[in-house]
Amino acid sequence: MEEKVSFQSDGLKIAGLVDTPAEYKTGERRPAFITLHGFGGNKDGQGQKVVAKQLSQWGYIALRLDFRGCGDSEGERGRIICLDQVADTRNAISYLATRPEVDPARIALIGSSFGAAVAVFTGGADKRVAAVISCGGWGDGERKFRGQHPGEEKWAKFTAMLEEGKRHREQTGKSLMVPRYDIVPIPEKLRNRMSGGSIMEFPAETAQSMNDFRADDQVGNISPRPLLLIHSANDSVTPTYESIEMFKKARQPAELHLLSDVDHFTFNEENPRLTNIVHEWLGKYFPVQNK
């Protein structure tokens, strides 16, 4: 079952879809996941659909949402400010907790790329989060960007764009708009895996907010709740070391898996090994039937 839903976040209407397991019986309270999309993506991306449908098949309630300014949600188009997305996630938790089919004490987060960083940060900051799964995420925005803009010349160009964005805002009162690949480069071979309707231009403040965002500061606070970190061993978008560094700062129970046969848009590939890793981890740390 798939239901269109919406909820409020800072006065904005956030759009979502709730997938309910086919075998769900009225009166049950099931554990739930909130799936968080990547940078400028939306809930209708292939990876988001794959994750939500798989979780539903395994018996979980799954809410996939559009962050504000993305997809069908309200908010200034493309204005992605990381702490706003954390607020959207926390408001999604509050919304799910009101639904009769959801166990409010067992709401978890699963995110990809940008959404993974938001999931980790929110999981550490909000004790209502029961578990976190991060796929291709990052813990330190500046460190990530240094890997995405390697070498002195590329790094100087990126930081000059941040400074120009500040000047432009101060002088005109308006945002300097920046192409998405100037913020997060994506190889040509992977661009067809982005969500349809992905945003292609952002205010410079978006890049600055990502540069300043540090899930590293919250990852240790997730414990004693479980954390699963997944990353492509040869990620061509978000440097693999980002998940490694988060794992170093995490406390148990935490697991890190690096997969050699996938790239950045990991869930899109429906990799059987990845599916097995997630399924086994859920069985151990966040089963449908609470042990």
Number of C-alpha atoms within 10 A of each C-alpha: 13 14 11 12 14 19 18 16 20 12 9 15 18 25 22 25 20 22 24 24 20 12 10 16 10 8 9 11 18 24 23 30 31 25 28 29 27 25 21 26 24 30 25 20 19 18 23 26 18 16 21 25 19 18 21 24 15 15 20 25 28 29 27 27 30 26 33 28 21 26 25 18 21 18 17 10 16 23 22 24 18 23 15 16 22 22 17 23 25 20 17 21 22 16 15 23 18 11 11 13 19 22 17 22 14 20 25 24 27 26 26 28 23 23 29 28 34 33 33 35 26 26 31 23 18 16 14 18 25 24 26 29 26 26 28 30 31 31 27 21 21 17 16 21 21 17 17 21 19 11 10 10 9 14 16 13 12 19 17 12 19 21 12 14 22 18 14 16 15 11 8 9 10 12 18 19 16 19 14 19 11 17 22 16 16 17 11 7 7 13 11 9 15 20 22 13 13 17 20 12 18 21 21 24 20 21 28 21 16 22 20 14 21 21 24 24 17 19 27 22 20 26 18 13 20 24 28 22 21 25 30 23 18 17 19 16 20 25 23 22 19 21 27 19 14 24 21 13 15 21 18 13 13 20 15 17 16 19 17 11 13 19 20 25 24 22 20 19 16 16 13 9 11 19 14 11 13 16 16 13 17 17 13 11 17 21 17 17 10 10 8
